[in-house]
């Protein structure tokens, strides 16, 4: 049984259960009819006994002349009758079976008593007539009962297989119809592999368990496709971005090994290698962040935007000083949102760092917090080289760098803006970019304000 499919198991169970039920039902019918027929025979014999006794008492002066013709009168065949006196002598008889015993003293008076023998059933009664006690015995054999039960047996033998065939056919039809959608699902699932993860099962027309199963499987395939695409994208991105620094490192090492170098030249090569390793490390960290798919919804916290802004400015002031850029803060409104303070600080720092990096020397970068049109705004504005309109549409693509600003000299990986976009989307917010070449760039984080706030 363990090697059978569920469909075949159900068919086997159906056959066994139906067979068991039909056997029990047949035995119940057989037994019930047997008892019912026997009870009917006893009732008929009881009526006949009482009728004969009534005739005998009515004609007791010449009771021997009373005809025992009840067999014709009641159309009850075969019927055997005999009258026994108190000396246990047969007064009158109609071919009564001789092997049936004559009982007299054991019988209770004026009460019908039934005796069952191997082939006969006898109804008898003791009554008084002519100042004497008599016993009347009326017997019949089990021919009627046997014929009835035999007919029933043949009927059951004939009808049970027919019922069983129809029952098994119906069970097979139900099992087949019930498992057809499941088999279709299995067939379709076998055709889905890593290259066809975009395929989905045909949605079920009904909302039953099969429909729910189909829906959940499609949902699972959707999640698998997303995860698989992220893995492929991660591999592609990593291969794309790590190839260049690894090539540079290899070239530096090969050049350094071609001949003996001075310690200064070796230091220069090692510094170049170290710079590329740092880029690789930063790239890997950024790629891992973008590849994460953690469920952060249950870990929301109260985030005070002014604190996030203050910490980001504080951490980047040394960097701004080196670049000869002044960071100005303007906090018009203090507000808080539900989110992730560490992630928001990363987003603010990435934009702020870009603003510092691509601003002209001795200029300033302005970061503001304020409320506008019922929205919470974080705005970072610089007076730098700006971004062309053509490149603004691609700025959030992974590894995209403009010729002017997204270059290796900046120390970036081309993933900063993609990370910012992901963080802002996690907060159900949006990014607004306003930039003009050679005049500057403004980036705004716009958070929707709750109605009850």
N, C-alpha and C positions, 0 to 999 in steps of 0.2 A: 504493500500500500504506500510505503514511503516514497517509492519511485514513480508513482502515478501523479499525473497533473491534478490540480484541484477540480477541474471539470470532470475528469474520469472518477475521481474520488466521490464527487457528489452524485454521479450516476450510479456508482456501486452502492453508496449509502441509500439512495432513493430506491433501488431494487430491493435491498435488504429490508428497509423499513416498510415498503409497500407489501412485500411478501409476508412479513411478520403480521402486519395489520390485517391482511386478507385472511390469513390462517386463523388468527384470533377471532375475527368477525365470523368466519365460516363455522368454527367450533361453537361460538356463541349461538349462532342461528340454529345449528344442528341440535344443540342441547336444549335450547328454548322450545324448538318445535317438538322435540321428543317429549319433553315434560308437558307441553300443551296438548299433544295428541293423547298421551296417557291420561291426562286429566279429563279430556273429553270422553275417552272410553269409560272411565270410571263414572262420569256423570250420566252417560247413556245407560250403563249397567244399573246404576242407582234408580233411574226412572223406571227401567224395565222390572227390576225387583219389586219396587213399590206397586207397580201396576198389577203384577202377577199375584202378589199377596192380597191386594184388594179384591181381585177376582176370586181367589180361593176362599177368602172369608165371606165374600158375598154369596158364593155357592158352596158353602162348607158341607151342606147335607149331601151333596153329590159332587164333592170336589174332584173326585177321580175322573169325572166326565169333562172337567175343564180342559180345553185344548191349550197347549203351550205353543201358540202360533205367533208369538211376538217377533220371531225372525222375519216373517213376512210383513207383519204390522209395522214394525219399526225400520224395516229394510236394513237390518243389522246382521251381517253375516261374517263368520259363522257364530251361532248362538246356541249354547248348550244349557239345558235347564233340568234340574231334578229336585224332587221333594223327599225329605228324609224325616222319618218319625222319631219319637223319643227313644226307640230301641235301635236306632241307627240303621233302620231298614229303609230301603228305597221304595217309596210309595208310587212315584211316577217319575219318568225320565225321558229325555229326548237325546238319545245317543251321547250321553254324557261321558266324557273320557274316564275310563276305568282306573287309570293310574292316579287320578286326583283323589286325595284322602277324604274320607267322610269325617267331618268335625261336627260335634254337637255340643258337648258340655263346655267347651272353651269359649263358645260364642256368647256374647252379651245379648240379652233379650231386647227385642224391639229396636235394635241398632244395626245399621248396615255395616258390615265389616268386609274389607277387601284383603285377599291373599294373592300374592304374586308367586308364580312358579316359573320353571324354566321356559315353558312355551305358552303358559296360560295365565290369565288373570281371572280371579273368581270373586264375585260379589255375593255375600251370604247374609241372611238375617234369620233370627229365631223369633217365632211368633206363636201365639196360642190360638187353637182352633179345636172345637169339640172337646174342650177341657183337656186338651193335650198340647204338648209343645211340638212344633215342627221346625225344621230348618229348610229354607229354600236357598238353593245355590244356582246362580246364573254365571256361566263362564263363557269366555271367548279366548281365542288364541291371539298371538301377537301379529297375525298376518297383516291386518290393516296398518298397525304401527310399523311393521317391518317394510311393507310396501311404500308407505309414506316416507320413511327415513331413507329407504333405498333410492327412491325417486329424487329426494333432496340431495343425496350424496352424488348422484349422477349429474344433477343440475350444477352443483358446486364444482365438481370435477371439470365440467364443461365451461362454466362461466368464469371461474377464477383465473385460468390462463388468459382468457380474453380480456378481463378487467386488468390483469397484470400487464398485458401487452400495451393496452391503451394508456395505462398509468405510466409505464416506462417510456412510451413514445412521448407522452405529454411532458414527463420529467426531462427527457432529453431535449425536447423543443425549448422548454423554459431555461435549462442550463445553457444551451447553445445561444439563445437570444440574450441571456444575461451576460455571458462571457464574450460575445461577439465584439462589443466595444473595447473590452480589455485586450482581446487579441489584436484588434486594430491598433490600439495604443502601443502594444509590444512590437508590432510590425513596424510602425513608424519610428519608435525609439531605436530599433536596430539600425535604421538608416541614418541616424544622427551621430556624427562623430566630430572631431575637432575642427574639421573644415566646413561642417554644415550646422554649426551651433545656432545659426540664425533661423533655422527652420523651427516651426512650432506645430504642435498637434492641432488638428481641426477642432475648434470649440464645439462642445456638446450642445445639442438643442435643448436638452432638459437640464433642470437644476438638481438632479439626483446625485447620488454618491459618485457616479462615473463622471458627471459634469464637474463636480468639485475636484475630483482626482485630476482630470484633464487640466483644469485651471491651475491647480497647485504645481503640476508637472511643468506647464508652460512658464509659471513664475520661477520655478527652479532653473529651467533652461535659460531664462532671461538673466538670472543672477550668475549662472555659470558662464554665459556668454560675456557678461560684463567683466567677470573676474579673469576669464581667459584673455580677453582683449587687453586688460590691464597688464597681465603678465607679458603678453606679446609686445605691448607698447613699452613696458619697462625694459624688456630685453633689447628692443629696437633703439629706444632712447639711450640706454646705457652704451650699447655698441657704437651708436652714432657719436655720442659726446666724449666717450673715453678713448676713442681711437686716436684723436689728434694729440692729446697730452701724452699718451703712451708712445706715440711715434716720436714726439719731441724728446721725451726722456731717453728713448732708445738711441736717437741720433746723437744726443749730448754724450751719452756713455761711449758710443762707438768712436766719436771724435776724440774723446779724452783718452781712449785706449790705443789710439793709433801710434802715439809716440809719447815720450816722457814730457810732462808738463810742469810748469812751476806751481807752487802751492797756491798762488793767487788764481791761476787759471783753473786749478782743480776746484777751488772754492767757488769760482764763478759758475762752473759746470754743475756743482752740487746745489748751488743756490737756484739755478735754473730748474734743475730736477725737483727741488723742494717746492718751488712755486707751482710746477705742474702737478705734483702730488697733492698739494693743498686744493688745487682746482678739482682734481679727481675726487678728493674727500668731500668737498662741498657739493659736487655734482651728485655723488652717491646719496648724501644726506637729503638733498632736494628731491631726487628721484624716489627715494623711499617714502618721503612725506606725501608726494603726489600719488604714490601707488597704494597708500593706506585706504582702507574702506571700513573704518571702525564706526560702530554705532555710538555716536556721541550724544544723542538726544537725551539720554537719561542722566547725563553729567553736566547739565546746564548750571551755570552759576551767575550770581549778580556781578556784573562788570561795570565799574565806574570808569567812564571814558576819559575823564580828566586825568585819572591816575595812570591809565595806559599811555596817554599822550605824554605826560610828564616823564615817565620812566623811559619811553622811547627817545625823547629829546635828550635826557640825561646821559643815556648810554652812547648816543651818537655825537655828543658835543666834542669829544676828543678828535673824532674823525673829521668833523666839520672844521675844527681849528687847523688841522693839518692842511686841509683844502682851502683855508682862508675864506671860509663861508660862515656867516652869522645865522644862527637859528633863532627865530622869533616865535613866541607863543602868544596866542590870543584866545583865551577861554571865555567866551561870552555867556555860555550856559553850562551848568553842571548837570549831567544826567547819567542814568545807568540803564543797561539793557541786560537781557538774558543771553549769555554766550560763554566764550572761553577767552579769558584775559590773556593767556600766554600766546594763543594763536593770533588774537587781534594785535598784540604788540609786535609779533613777527611781520604782520601785514603792514602796520604803520612804519616799522623800521625799514622794510624793503623799499617802500615808496620814498621815505625820507632819505634813505641812503642814495637812491637814484637821483633825487632832487639835488642833494649835495654834490654828487659825483659829476653831474652834467650841468652844474651852474657855473657862470663865469666867476672868476676870482674877485674877491672883495664885494660880492653881492650877498643877498640874504635869501633865506628860505623861511616862509611863514606857514605855521601850522595852526589851524583854528578849530575850535569846537563851538557849534551853535545849533539853534533850532530854526528850521525854515520850512514853511508849508507843512507844518505838523510832522516833520521828519527830523531825526537827529543826524547831524552832519559832522564828519571829520574831513577837513580840507587841508591839503598840502600844496603850497604854491611856490614855484621857484622862478628865477629870472635867468634861465639857462638857454641852452641851444635849441630846445623844443623838438617836436617830432612832426614830420610831414603828415598830411592827411592820409596819404596812401599807406604809410607805415603804421598809423594809429589803429587800423583795423586788424593788423597782425601782431600787435604788441603783446597780446596775452597768449600767443602761441608758444608752446615749449621750444626752447633753443633758438627762438627768433631774436636776431640782433640787427639793429640798423647799422649801416656802414659808419655812421658818425658816432653813435653812442653805445651800441651793444657790442663791445669789442673785448678782446682778451685783456687789454691793458686795464680795464676797469675791475678786473678780478671776478667778474660775474660768470654765471653758467648759462644764462639765457632762460633760467627757470623761475627767477624771482617773481615776475608778473603772473606766471601761471599759478604759483603758490598763493599769491595775493588773491587772485580770482577765486581759487578754491576756498580759501578761508572766508571770504566775504559771502560766497554762496552758502557756506555752512551756517551763516547767521541770517539767511534769508534777506540779505541786503543786496545793493547793487553798486557798481563802480561807474563813475562819470569821469571821462577824460577830456580835458580841454587843453589844446596845445597849438602853438603857432611857432614856426621856425624862427630862430634867433631872438625870440621874445620871451619864451618861457612855457611852462606846463603847470596845469592845475589838476590834481587828482582828488576826487571827492568820494568818500564812503557814505552812502545814504542808507540809514536804518529807519525802517517804518516805526512810527510811534504808536503804541497801543492806545486804543480808544479810551480806556479808563484811566490813562495817565494824565 
